Each structure stands twice: as C-alpha cells, then as structure tokens.
Amino acid sequence: MVSKDLWAGVGSALAFLAGLITLAVNQVRIKLFINKITASFSSTVQITIPEYTANRFERNELFIAIEAYISDRCTDRARKLKAELGSDEQEPHLFVDDEQEIIDTFKGATLCWYAYTEQPRSSVVVQTPGDEERRFYRVAFHRSFRDKVKHSYLPHVLEAGRTVIANNRQRRLFTNNPDGETYWSHVAFQHPATFDTLAMDPMEKQAIINDLNAFRKGKHYYDKVGKAWKRGYLLFGPPGTGKSTMIAAISNYLEYDIYDLELTAVNNNIELRKLFIETKGKSIIVIEDIDCSVDFTGKRGDKKFGGESDNMKKERKQDADGTKLTLSGMLNFIDGLWSACGGERIIIFTTNHKDKLDPALIRPGRMDKHIEMSYCRFEAFKVLANNYLDITITAHHFFELFTEIGKLLHEVDMSPAEVAGYLMRAEEEYAGARLKGLVEALKTRKGNAPMDKATAKEEIVHTDVGGSRSYIKADKREEE
C-alpha cells in the first residue's frame, strides 16, 4: 500500500514537472510570436550592449566606451547623475546614471540610449564579476538608419569614448612584483615634467616630438608595412643629463602609462614573456640602466666568422633549460612574435655606457631611435634659466652673465642636473647671485680640467643675446 502511494506521489510530481516545462516552452513560443508580430509593425531597431563579454570575466570595451561617450555628451541633459573622483583627485567627474533615456543625434539620425541593470536570476553563492549585477546599454533607432549605425555611428562612439577615457583617466606607474600574486603593482603617476621644461636643444626636442606624433598616428602605416605597432628608444648619456625626465615628458605628452621593468627581479625568459603579456596598450615599457641590470654586455660573436662564441653556447643552454633571463630572451621580448601581442607600446632603454651594449640589442627595429642626452650647453641652459629663475636671454641686465655662462658651458662638461642645482634658489636670493654662483662653479671646474681636454673643448668665443653663436676651432671658423 505504501509502495503504491509512493509511486503515485512520484507520478504526480513528474506530471507537475512536465506541465511546468510545457508551460515554459509555450511561454517562450508565445513571447517569440509576440515579438515577431510586434516587429512586423514596428520601425524601431534595438541593439543591446552588455557590460561583460560572453565569458563573464572581461568587461566589454564597447560598453566602457559608450559609458564614457554618453557621460561626456549628455550630462547637461540627464536628470540622474553619479560622481566619481577624477584623475586630478580634486574635481569629480559626472556620469549619467542608469534607468533613464538619453537622446543623441548623428548625421540626421536620432538615437535613444537607455541604461539598465538586471539582478542575476540564480542564487549562486560563488559569483563571477558578471553575475553580481548585469548592466546593459540599449540603443534604439529607426530601421532606415541600420547601416549608418552599424558602420559609422558605433565606430564613432567607440573612438570618441576611448578619447574621453584617455583624457580623464589617472595615468599609472607600474613595477613588476617578484613574489606577488599579480605581475604588476602600480601607483598614480604624477610627474610634472613636460617637453617645455626639458633642458635640451630645441631642434633635437622638436625632432623627438615629431617622431612621437608619427608613431601615435601610425597604426594603419604599421599594419601596411607588416610591423608590430611599437617603437624603441635608446636614451644614452652621462648621469644627470635628464634620461628619466625625458621618459616622464614622453609619458605626459602621449598620456601613456609607464611600466618600469626591474630586470633583476625577473628569473627567466618565460617570466619576462608573462610580464609583457600583462602590459596594456598606450604604454611605455622602461628598462633603466640596462647595462647594469643583467649581463647583456657580452658580445655573442657571429656564426659566419668563427662559429658560436662561448657566450652564445652558454646562452643557448640556458634558453633550453629555462633557468635564466638571457639576451636571446630579451631580443624576443623586444621584437619577437610575442612583441606583436597588443599594440601602441613604446620600449625605452637607458644607459650611461652605450658602447657596452651588445649591438644586437640596440639595432634598428629594436631600438629604432637613439637619443643622446648630453651635458648642458647654452640652449639647454636657457630653458633652465627660464624654469628656475623666470628670466630669459632678453633680460639685458644679465647680458654679461649670460655671455660668460655661454662660453663656459661649451668649455666645461656639467650636467643639466648640476646646473639646475646652482639655479635652485631660496626666495630671498636674487637671480643674479645664482648666476654668479654658476659662473664660479664653471670656472673652478674649468681650472681643474686636464689641459688637453680644455684645449679640445675651447670652441665658443662669443654668445650674443639674440642666441647666435660663433665657433672657432683650430683649423677653421664656422658660423651658426
């Protein structure tokens, strides 16, 4: 009797479950039928953009760009806003909140944006980022604008949104973690250096700016010639000549993040490759003092002339074992197959001793542009004088001091950092006192310099207020 009741209960449960399934299927069919009937009478097309991609772990780049685009274009018209602290950490940025309709226009088309949020249907204890809450953007427009929206409007929104994000975001300075759970950690990058304040010859400075502009706009060109969208810069010169300041100025000019790669914390080539993969586009990967970080100074030899050197044999074994970071691994990092992952990256090496580096490391295609950061000469001094003392060469009451400094700087090697140290003044000190202190320091250094060096560098005989310089050498005179 009990057995019959049990089976009867099971049968009722199964019948009830079958009824639910049938009802659910019928509801789906009914919903599809209603949508089909509605679509036949409606002239509106809708596109939905979810916050997360299909795998639920990565945010949809188009969604992020749309959010930035709408907030930039429509905050004046929206009724509900939300605020977040901006990159300057002083003034908040406003964003359009969810659950409201935003109207946009594009080349004669009217588009209605709507942002909304859905809670997950299942009560799963362990949730992925996409399950916590599901946010969407939906854009509706007349069906006659379908092609215009697909081929023109959405690409326009993506590009404009990326620009807004780049302008508003706080740039970051990354460093690699030797034992951390993540490959990179970061802090806010707030270095104030710019090309305007960089002590360097104006013509050389402009050449670098032109090169950076060509790189930033060169995606289609790099695709056309079949090269990865990256560029290498080698900054070389004595200490204190502004190599780190140049990197900061490049970052501020391009608005790129900086990844400061500490090679001594990288155990092997595989780890180096993982670090590179974790970097993002619009970034600068920096290895400072590369000649001191890891032993990349040994020449590897040439197979065409005498076969493999001992260094090459040792390196090949280490590459096979995967036990050490090698020059071969570094070369693959710069321009191997893995270097093409992502795009819009600049790789910068700095060194005090260019001649110690293996030529394979700094050849064109790896380090495309070599920039010498030299001792302070008169053109660089004029920038420093303006930065630190707010005076220019046209200040006639400093005519004699400027003339004397111009002569001395072409006879004496002094780094821009040292010159800046003499120009850095206390509030109560007069600019002329700082300039006189620099003159005395230059004279002292000139007096202590070896005779042959002083003779070799004795070139400038006059520097006028207008900036023209007359050079005199042992065998000829040339005007500049």
Secondary structure, DSSP 8 states (H G I E B T S, - for coil): -HHHHHHHHHHHHHHHHHHHHHHHHHHHHHHHHHHHHHHHH--EEEEEEESB-TTSSSB-HHHHHHHHHHHHHHTTT-S-EEEEE-TTSSSEEEEE-SSEEEEEEETTEEEEEEEEEE--SS--SS--HHHH-EEEEEEEEEGGGHHHIIIIIHHHHHHHHHHHHHHHS--EEEEE-SSSSSSEEEEE------TTT--S-HHHHHHHHHHHHHHHT-HHHHHHHT--SEEEEEEE-STTSSHHHHHHHHHHHHT-EEEE--GGG--SHHHHHHHHHT--SSEEEEETTHHHHS---S---BTTBTS--HHHHHHHHHHHHT-S--HHHHHHHHHSGGGGSS--EEEEEEES-GGGS-HHHHSTTTS-EEEE-----HHHHHHHHHHHH---TT-GGGHHHHHHHHHHHTTS---HHHHHHHH---TTS-HHHHHHHHHHHHHHHHHHS-HHHHHHT--EEEE-TTS-EEEE-SS-EEE-
